[in-house]
Every structure is written in C-alpha cells, then in structure tokens.
C-alpha cells in the first residue's frame, strides 16, 4: 500500500498518478491531498514543495518527484537504485 501526497491543481501530481495507472498499482495507492486534510498543516510543511511524493506504508520510505516509470517500478519492488 502506498500514499501519493498531492494537491488539487498540481499537474506534476497528475503525472505521478498517471504513472501509477500505467504500472497497474492504482488500486494500492491512496491519494492524500495535503491541503484538504485534517493534518494539512503538518503535511504542507513536510511535502508542500516536494509533491508529488509516493510513500510506501510498509517501511515508510518515500520517492519524491521527479521520477519516471522505471524509478517508480524499482521503488514499488523495493529496489534501491541509489
């Protein structure tokens, strides 16, 4: 399971969502709007200039933009390319 930290009107976030769709993982991804959220102050502080960010709930690791489909696939599969 993953979170996609996003905000309304974020074109980069839409691109990240399209990558999730292309990989077939959209059913495993919950989109979290960092602005319209009960924890928005903390989320905006943490992710405001970094979105879109994909967070893997299993180990709390994060993949920040920019990323392409190959990098997202590696992240999803637990392959660290760094």
Biopython code that builds the backbone (N, CA, C, O; Angstrom):
import numpy as np
from Bio.PDB.StructureBuilder import StructureBuilder

atoms = [
    (1, "UNK", "N", (0.835, -1.179, 0.000)),
    (1, "UNK", "CA", (0.000, 0.000, 0.000)),
    (1, "UNK", "C", (0.884, 1.248, 0.000)),
    (1, "UNK", "O", (1.970, 1.281, 0.579)),
    (2, "UNK", "N", (0.366, 2.261, -0.674)),
    (2, "UNK", "CA", (1.129, 3.489, -0.860)),
    (2, "UNK", "C", (0.230, 4.701, -0.665)),
    (2, "UNK", "O", (-0.982, 4.630, -0.867)),
    (3, "UNK", "N", (0.834, 5.808, -0.271)),
    (3, "UNK", "CA", (0.185, 7.114, -0.305)),
    (3, "UNK", "C", (0.827, 7.906, -1.434)),
    (3, "UNK", "O", (2.037, 7.834, -1.649)),
    (4, "UNK", "N", (0.011, 8.655, -2.147)),
    (4, "UNK", "CA", (0.506, 9.639, -3.108)),
    (4, "UNK", "C", (0.120, 10.995, -2.555)),
    (4, "UNK", "O", (-1.043, 11.393, -2.623)),
    (5, "UNK", "N", (1.098, 11.707, -2.004)),
    (5, "UNK", "CA", (0.845, 13.048, -1.486)),
    (5, "UNK", "C", (0.730, 13.995, -2.664)),
    (5, "UNK", "O", (1.588, 14.029, -3.546)),
    (6, "UNK", "N", (-0.350, 14.766, -2.659)),
    (6, "UNK", "CA", (-0.742, 15.554, -3.821)),
    (6, "UNK", "C", (-1.490, 16.792, -3.352)),
    (6, "UNK", "O", (-1.701, 16.990, -2.155)),
    (7, "UNK", "N", (-1.886, 17.618, -4.305)),
    (7, "UNK", "CA", (-2.814, 18.716, -4.023)),
    (7, "UNK", "C", (-3.602, 19.007, -5.293)),
    (7, "UNK", "O", (-3.158, 18.715, -6.404)),
    (8, "UNK", "N", (-4.756, 19.578, -5.107)),
    (8, "UNK", "CA", (-5.625, 19.897, -6.237)),
    (8, "UNK", "C", (-4.934, 20.884, -7.171)),
    (8, "UNK", "O", (-4.358, 21.876, -6.723)),
    (9, "UNK", "N", (-4.994, 20.610, -8.450)),
    (9, "UNK", "CA", (-4.411, 21.506, -9.444)),
    (9, "UNK", "C", (-2.924, 21.301, -9.681)),
    (9, "UNK", "O", (-2.306, 22.063, -10.424)),
    (10, "UNK", "N", (-2.346, 20.289, -9.063)),
    (10, "UNK", "CA", (-0.913, 20.009, -9.219)),
    (10, "UNK", "C", (-0.713, 19.130, -10.453)),
    (10, "UNK", "O", (-1.023, 17.939, -10.428)),
    (11, "UNK", "N", (-0.191, 19.721, -11.532)),
    (11, "UNK", "CA", (-0.038, 18.945, -12.766)),
    (11, "UNK", "C", (1.019, 17.852, -12.632)),
    (11, "UNK", "O", (0.901, 16.806, -13.269)),
    (12, "UNK", "N", (2.036, 18.072, -11.825)),
    (12, "UNK", "CA", (3.038, 17.032, -11.602)),
    (12, "UNK", "C", (2.434, 15.856, -10.840)),
    (12, "UNK", "O", (2.790, 14.701, -11.076)),
    (13, "UNK", "N", (1.520, 16.162, -9.928)),
    (13, "UNK", "CA", (0.832, 15.105, -9.177)),
    (13, "UNK", "C", (-0.018, 14.265, -10.120)),
    (13, "UNK", "O", (-0.097, 13.045, -9.973)),
    (14, "UNK", "N", (-0.646, 14.911, -11.076)),
    (14, "UNK", "CA", (-1.438, 14.184, -12.069)),
    (14, "UNK", "C", (-0.533, 13.276, -12.903)),
    (14, "UNK", "O", (-0.916, 12.154, -13.236)),
    (15, "UNK", "N", (0.658, 13.752, -13.237)),
    (15, "UNK", "CA", (1.606, 12.913, -13.979)),
    (15, "UNK", "C", (2.019, 11.700, -13.145)),
    (15, "UNK", "O", (2.126, 10.590, -13.666)),
    (16, "UNK", "N", (2.248, 11.917, -11.856)),
    (16, "UNK", "CA", (2.614, 10.807, -10.974)),
    (16, "UNK", "C", (1.477, 9.792, -10.894)),
    (16, "UNK", "O", (1.722, 8.585, -10.901)),
    (17, "UNK", "N", (0.233, 10.273, -10.816)),
    (17, "UNK", "CA", (-0.923, 9.382, -10.786)),
    (17, "UNK", "C", (-1.006, 8.571, -12.085)),
    (17, "UNK", "O", (-1.321, 7.381, -12.057)),
    (18, "UNK", "N", (-0.725, 9.215, -13.216)),
    (18, "UNK", "CA", (-0.745, 8.506, -14.493)),
    (18, "UNK", "C", (0.305, 7.390, -14.523)),
    (18, "UNK", "O", (0.071, 6.335, -15.112)),
    (19, "UNK", "N", (1.453, 7.620, -13.893)),
    (19, "UNK", "CA", (2.471, 6.573, -13.795)),
    (19, "UNK", "C", (1.962, 5.406, -12.949)),
    (19, "UNK", "O", (2.217, 4.246, -13.274)),
    (20, "UNK", "N", (1.250, 5.709, -11.875)),
    (20, "UNK", "CA", (0.658, 4.654, -11.039)),
    (20, "UNK", "C", (-0.340, 3.838, -11.850)),
    (20, "UNK", "O", (-0.378, 2.612, -11.747)),
    (21, "UNK", "N", (-1.141, 4.519, -12.651)),
    (21, "UNK", "CA", (-2.100, 3.825, -13.514)),
    (21, "UNK", "C", (-1.374, 2.939, -14.521)),
    (21, "UNK", "O", (-1.770, 1.797, -14.753)),
    (22, "UNK", "N", (-0.312, 3.473, -15.117)),
    (22, "UNK", "CA", (0.433, 2.731, -16.129)),
    (22, "UNK", "C", (1.077, 1.469, -15.548)),
    (22, "UNK", "O", (1.195, 0.454, -16.234)),
    (23, "UNK", "N", (1.492, 1.538, -14.275)),
    (23, "UNK", "CA", (2.098, 0.373, -13.627)),
    (23, "UNK", "C", (1.053, -0.603, -13.102)),
    (23, "UNK", "O", (1.384, -1.721, -12.707)),
    (24, "UNK", "N", (-0.198, -0.184, -13.097)),
    (24, "UNK", "CA", (-1.258, -1.050, -12.592)),
    (24, "UNK", "C", (-1.314, -1.137, -11.082)),
    (24, "UNK", "O", (-1.780, -2.135, -10.532)),
    (25, "UNK", "N", (-0.837, -0.090, -10.400)),
    (25, "UNK", "CA", (-0.837, -0.103, -8.934)),
    (25, "UNK", "C", (-1.848, 0.867, -8.336)),
    (25, "UNK", "O", (-1.850, 1.088, -7.125)),
    (26, "UNK", "N", (-2.701, 1.443, -9.165)),
    (26, "UNK", "CA", (-3.617, 2.472, -8.665)),
    (26, "UNK", "C", (-4.525, 1.958, -7.551)),
    (26, "UNK", "O", (-4.925, 2.731, -6.681)),
    (27, "UNK", "N", (-4.857, 0.664, -7.562)),
    (27, "UNK", "CA", (-5.706, 0.120, -6.504)),
    (27, "UNK", "C", (-4.962, -0.017, -5.180)),
    (27, "UNK", "O", (-5.584, -0.258, -4.145)),
    (28, "UNK", "N", (-3.643, 0.133, -5.200)),
    (28, "UNK", "CA", (-2.821, 0.068, -3.992)),
    (28, "UNK", "C", (-2.431, 1.458, -3.492)),
    (28, "UNK", "O", (-1.752, 1.583, -2.473)),
    (29, "UNK", "N", (-2.858, 2.501, -4.205)),
    (29, "UNK", "CA", (-2.434, 3.866, -3.909)),
    (29, "UNK", "C", (-3.616, 4.683, -3.401)),
    (29, "UNK", "O", (-4.675, 4.728, -4.027)),
    (30, "UNK", "N", (-3.413, 5.325, -2.256)),
    (30, "UNK", "CA", (-4.382, 6.276, -1.727)),
    (30, "UNK", "C", (-3.830, 7.673, -1.969)),
    (30, "UNK", "O", (-2.731, 7.999, -1.521)),
    (31, "UNK", "N", (-4.590, 8.494, -2.676)),
    (31, "UNK", "CA", (-4.170, 9.868, -2.924)),
    (31, "UNK", "C", (-4.525, 10.697, -1.695)),
    (31, "UNK", "O", (-5.674, 10.712, -1.256)),
    (32, "UNK", "N", (-3.526, 11.387, -1.146)),
    (32, "UNK", "CA", (-3.708, 12.214, 0.040)),
    (32, "UNK", "C", (-3.507, 13.665, -0.360)),
    (32, "UNK", "O", (-2.403, 14.066, -0.728)),
    (33, "UNK", "N", (-4.570, 14.451, -0.289)),
    (33, "UNK", "CA", (-4.494, 15.885, -0.575)),
    (33, "UNK", "C", (-3.898, 16.567, 0.650)),
    (33, "UNK", "O", (-4.506, 16.564, 1.721)),
    (34, "UNK", "N", (-2.723, 17.145, 0.498)),
    (34, "UNK", "CA", (-2.027, 17.726, 1.650)),
    (34, "UNK", "C", (-2.682, 19.002, 2.153)),
    (34, "UNK", "O", (-2.417, 19.427, 3.278)),
    (35, "UNK", "N", (-3.532, 19.622, 1.341)),
    (35, "UNK", "CA", (-4.177, 20.873, 1.735)),
    (35, "UNK", "C", (-5.522, 20.603, 2.401)),
    (35, "UNK", "O", (-5.810, 21.155, 3.463)),
    (36, "UNK", "N", (-6.335, 19.769, 1.792)),
    (36, "UNK", "CA", (-7.671, 19.465, 2.303)),
    (36, "UNK", "C", (-7.627, 18.195, 3.131)),
    (36, "UNK", "O", (-8.131, 17.149, 2.722)),
    (37, "UNK", "N", (-7.010, 18.303, 4.312)),
    (37, "UNK", "CA", (-6.770, 17.149, 5.155)),
    (37, "UNK", "C", (-6.761, 17.609, 6.602)),
    (37, "UNK", "O", (-6.382, 18.744, 6.890)),
    (38, "UNK", "N", (-7.173, 16.743, 7.514)),
    (38, "UNK", "CA", (-7.153, 17.090, 8.937)),
    (38, "UNK", "C", (-5.751, 17.433, 9.423)),
    (38, "UNK", "O", (-5.590, 18.240, 10.339)),
    (39, "UNK", "N", (-4.748, 16.829, 8.820)),
    (39, "UNK", "CA", (-3.350, 17.077, 9.188)),
    (39, "UNK", "C", (-2.661, 18.007, 8.197)),
    (39, "UNK", "O", (-1.446, 17.929, 8.016)),
    (40, "UNK", "N", (-3.428, 18.886, 7.555)),
    (40, "UNK", "CA", (-2.886, 19.674, 6.446)),
    (40, "UNK", "C", (-1.698, 20.540, 6.844)),
    (40, "UNK", "O", (-0.760, 20.684, 6.059)),
    (41, "UNK", "N", (-1.712, 21.118, 8.033)),
    (41, "UNK", "CA", (-0.594, 21.978, 8.420)),
    (41, "UNK", "C", (0.716, 21.196, 8.427)),
    (41, "UNK", "O", (1.726, 21.664, 7.901)),
    (42, "UNK", "N", (0.697, 20.018, 9.017)),
    (42, "UNK", "CA", (1.906, 19.186, 9.055)),
    (42, "UNK", "C", (2.272, 18.678, 7.667)),
    (42, "UNK", "O", (3.447, 18.649, 7.300)),
    (43, "UNK", "N", (1.269, 18.280, 6.901)),
    (43, "UNK", "CA", (1.540, 17.745, 5.565)),
    (43, "UNK", "C", (2.091, 18.807, 4.629)),
    (43, "UNK", "O", (3.019, 18.537, 3.867)),
    (44, "UNK", "N", (1.532, 20.008, 4.676)),
    (44, "UNK", "CA", (2.033, 21.095, 3.830)),
    (44, "UNK", "C", (3.464, 21.435, 4.221)),
    (44, "UNK", "O", (4.308, 21.669, 3.357)),
    (45, "UNK", "N", (3.737, 21.463, 5.525)),
    (45, "UNK", "CA", (5.092, 21.759, 5.976)),
    (45, "UNK", "C", (6.079, 20.704, 5.476)),
    (45, "UNK", "O", (7.190, 21.032, 5.060)),
    (46, "UNK", "N", (5.671, 19.451, 5.518)),
    (46, "UNK", "CA", (6.578, 18.369, 5.130)),
    (46, "UNK", "C", (6.680, 18.187, 3.619)),
    (46, "UNK", "O", (7.768, 17.952, 3.093)),
    (47, "UNK", "N", (5.542, 18.295, 2.915)),
    (47, "UNK", "CA", (5.509, 17.935, 1.496)),
    (47, "UNK", "C", (5.206, 19.090, 0.549)),
    (47, "UNK", "O", (5.230, 18.901, -0.667)),
    (48, "UNK", "N", (4.926, 20.263, 1.067)),
    (48, "UNK", "CA", (4.444, 21.369, 0.250)),
    (48, "UNK", "C", (5.257, 21.678, -0.990)),
    (48, "UNK", "O", (4.688, 21.914, -2.056)),
    (49, "UNK", "N", (6.571, 21.681, -0.875)),
    (49, "UNK", "CA", (7.406, 21.991, -2.043)),
    (49, "UNK", "C", (7.977, 20.735, -2.687)),
    (49, "UNK", "O", (8.741, 20.822, -3.648)),
    (50, "UNK", "N", (7.606, 19.553, -2.157)),
    (50, "UNK", "CA", (8.157, 18.292, -2.666)),
    (50, "UNK", "C", (7.174, 17.489, -3.492)),
    (50, "UNK", "O", (7.581, 16.566, -4.198)),
    (51, "UNK", "N", (5.887, 17.815, -3.425)),
    (51, "UNK", "CA", (4.898, 16.958, -4.091)),
    (51, "UNK", "C", (5.099, 16.959, -5.592)),
    (51, "UNK", "O", (5.538, 17.952, -6.173)),
    (52, "UNK", "N", (4.780, 15.853, -6.207)),
    (52, "UNK", "CA", (4.207, 14.635, -5.652)),
    (52, "UNK", "C", (5.261, 13.754, -4.975)),
    (52, "UNK", "O", (6.414, 13.687, -5.401)),
    (53, "UNK", "N", (4.828, 13.091, -3.920)),
    (53, "UNK", "CA", (5.671, 12.147, -3.193)),
    (53, "UNK", "C", (4.877, 10.860, -3.011)),
    (53, "UNK", "O", (3.715, 10.888, -2.606)),
    (54, "UNK", "N", (5.510, 9.736, -3.312)),
    (54, "UNK", "CA", (4.915, 8.420, -3.069)),
    (54, "UNK", "C", (5.553, 7.868, -1.799)),
    (54, "UNK", "O", (6.776, 7.831, -1.670)),
    (55, "UNK", "N", (4.713, 7.442, -0.868)),
    (55, "UNK", "CA", (5.200, 6.860, 0.386)),
    (55, "UNK", "C", (4.767, 5.404, 0.465)),
    (55, "UNK", "O", (3.591, 5.081, 0.299)),
    (56, "UNK", "N", (5.730, 4.537, 0.719)),
    (56, "UNK", "CA", (5.454, 3.110, 0.897)),
    (56, "UNK", "C", (5.135, 2.885, 2.374)),
    (56, "UNK", "O", (5.980, 3.119, 3.238)),
    (57, "UNK", "N", (3.924, 2.435, 2.658)),
    (57, "UNK", "CA", (3.495, 2.294, 4.038)),
    (57, "UNK", "C", (4.236, 1.184, 4.771)),
    (57, "UNK", "O", (4.408, 1.266, 5.987)),
    (58, "UNK", "N", (4.672, 0.160, 4.069)),
    (58, "UNK", "CA", (5.338, -0.977, 4.705)),
    (58, "UNK", "C", (6.601, -0.567, 5.457)),
    (58, "UNK", "O", (6.862, -1.064, 6.552)),
    (59, "UNK", "N", (7.380, 0.336, 4.875)),
    (59, "UNK", "CA", (8.639, 0.727, 5.513)),
    (59, "UNK", "C", (8.808, 2.244, 5.646)),
    (59, "UNK", "O", (9.863, 2.723, 6.061)),
    (60, "UNK", "N", (7.765, 2.992, 5.290)),
    (60, "UNK", "CA", (7.759, 4.456, 5.399)),
    (60, "UNK", "C", (8.741, 5.142, 4.457)),
    (60, "UNK", "O", (8.999, 6.335, 4.613)),
    (61, "UNK", "N", (9.294, 4.422, 3.485)),
    (61, "UNK", "CA", (10.207, 5.048, 2.531)),
    (61, "UNK", "C", (9.418, 5.923, 1.562)),
    (61, "UNK", "O", (8.227, 5.709, 1.335)),
    (62, "UNK", "N", (10.100, 6.901, 1.003)),
    (62, "UNK", "CA", (9.454, 7.873, 0.120)),
    (62, "UNK", "C", (10.237, 8.035, -1.172)),
    (62, "UNK", "O", (11.463, 7.935, -1.206)),
    (63, "UNK", "N", (9.482, 8.289, -2.232)),
    (63, "UNK", "CA", (10.057, 8.605, -3.536)),
    (63, "UNK", "C", (9.486, 9.948, -3.952)),
    (63, "UNK", "O", (8.286, 10.078, -4.195)),
    (64, "UNK", "N", (10.360, 10.949, -4.031)),
    (64, "UNK", "CA", (9.922, 12.291, -4.400)),
    (64, "UNK", "C", (10.132, 12.573, -5.872)),
    (64, "UNK", "O", (10.999, 11.987, -6.520)),
    (65, "UNK", "N", (9.329, 13.476, -6.380)),
    (65, "UNK", "CA", (9.418, 13.917, -7.764)),
    (65, "UNK", "C", (10.727, 14.632, -7.973)),
    (65, "UNK", "O", (11.161, 15.338, -7.062)),
    (66, "UNK", "N", (11.380, 14.506, -9.086)),
    (66, "UNK", "CA", (10.935, 13.831, -10.297)),
    (66, "UNK", "C", (11.293, 12.348, -10.272)),
    (66, "UNK", "O", (12.346, 11.955, -9.770)),
    (67, "UNK", "N", (10.394, 11.534, -10.822)),
    (67, "UNK", "CA", (10.665, 10.125, -11.044)),
    (67, "UNK", "C", (9.947, 9.697, -12.311)),
    (67, "UNK", "O", (8.923, 10.262, -12.696)),
    (68, "UNK", "N", (10.516, 8.680, -12.946)),
    (68, "UNK", "CA", (9.896, 8.145, -14.161)),
    (68, "UNK", "C", (9.312, 6.772, -13.843)),
    (68, "UNK", "O", (9.370, 6.313, -12.703)),
    (69, "UNK", "N", (8.762, 6.134, -14.840)),
    (69, "UNK", "CA", (8.085, 4.860, -14.601)),
    (69, "UNK", "C", (9.054, 3.774, -14.131)),
    (69, "UNK", "O", (8.683, 2.919, -13.327)),
    (70, "UNK", "N", (10.285, 3.805, -14.626)),
    (70, "UNK", "CA", (11.269, 2.812, -14.200)),
    (70, "UNK", "C", (11.640, 3.013, -12.732)),
    (70, "UNK", "O", (11.735, 2.046, -11.976)),
    (71, "UNK", "N", (11.846, 4.254, -12.333)),
    (71, "UNK", "CA", (12.175, 4.534, -10.936)),
    (71, "UNK", "C", (11.013, 4.173, -10.016)),
    (71, "UNK", "O", (11.223, 3.652, -8.921)),
    (72, "UNK", "N", (9.798, 4.449, -10.456)),
    (72, "UNK", "CA", (8.632, 4.086, -9.660)),
    (72, "UNK", "C", (8.528, 2.571, -9.534)),
    (72, "UNK", "O", (8.231, 2.060, -8.453)),
    (73, "UNK", "N", (8.767, 1.850, -10.619)),
    (73, "UNK", "CA", (8.729, 0.384, -10.581)),
    (73, "UNK", "C", (9.763, -0.161, -9.602)),
    (73, "UNK", "O", (9.467, -1.067, -8.823)),
    (74, "UNK", "N", (10.973, 0.388, -9.641)),
    (74, "UNK", "CA", (12.021, -0.039, -8.712)),
    (74, "UNK", "C", (11.617, 0.241, -7.271)),
    (74, "UNK", "O", (11.842, -0.588, -6.389)),
    (75, "UNK", "N", (11.026, 1.398, -7.032)),
    (75, "UNK", "CA", (10.581, 1.762, -5.687)),
    (75, "UNK", "C", (9.507, 0.794, -5.202)),
    (75, "UNK", "O", (9.571, 0.302, -4.075)),
    (76, "UNK", "N", (8.534, 0.527, -6.044)),
    (76, "UNK", "CA", (7.439, -0.384, -5.699)),
    (76, "UNK", "C", (7.981, -1.783, -5.400)),
    (76, "UNK", "O", (7.511, -2.454, -4.481)),
    (77, "UNK", "N", (8.963, -2.212, -6.174)),
    (77, "UNK", "CA", (9.541, -3.548, -5.999)),
    (77, "UNK", "C", (10.596, -3.615, -4.902)),
    (77, "UNK", "O", (11.129, -4.688, -4.619)),
    (78, "UNK", "N", (10.901, -2.477, -4.284)),
    (78, "UNK", "CA", (11.867, -2.465, -3.199)),
    (78, "UNK", "C", (13.306, -2.454, -3.640)),
    (78, "UNK", "O", (14.195, -2.840, -2.881)),
    (79, "UNK", "N", (13.549, -2.014, -4.866)),
    (79, "UNK", "CA", (14.913, -1.926, -5.386)),
    (79, "UNK", "C", (15.407, -0.506, -5.172)),
    (79, "UNK", "O", (14.794, 0.451, -5.646)),
    (80, "UNK", "N", (16.511, -0.372, -4.459)),
    (80, "UNK", "CA", (17.081, 0.947, -4.196)),
    (80, "UNK", "C", (18.168, 1.208, -5.219)),
    (80, "UNK", "O", (19.194, 0.529, -5.240)),
    (81, "UNK", "N", (17.932, 2.207, -6.074)),
    (81, "UNK", "CA", (18.903, 2.499, -7.138)),
    (81, "UNK", "C", (19.960, 3.506, -6.721)),
    (81, "UNK", "O", (20.794, 3.891, -7.540)),
    (82, "UNK", "N", (19.945, 3.941, -5.469)),
    (82, "UNK", "CA", (20.931, 4.933, -5.011)),
    (82, "UNK", "C", (22.225, 4.283, -4.614)),
    (82, "UNK", "O", (23.161, 4.970, -4.206)),
]
sb = StructureBuilder()
sb.init_structure("model")
sb.init_model(0)
sb.init_chain("A")
sb.init_seg("    ")
for serial, (resi, resn, name, xyz) in enumerate(atoms, 1):
    if name == "N":
        sb.init_residue(resn, " ", resi, " ")
    sb.init_atom(name, np.array(xyz, "f"), 0.0, 1.0, " ", f" {name:<3s}", serial, name[0])
structure = sb.get_structure()
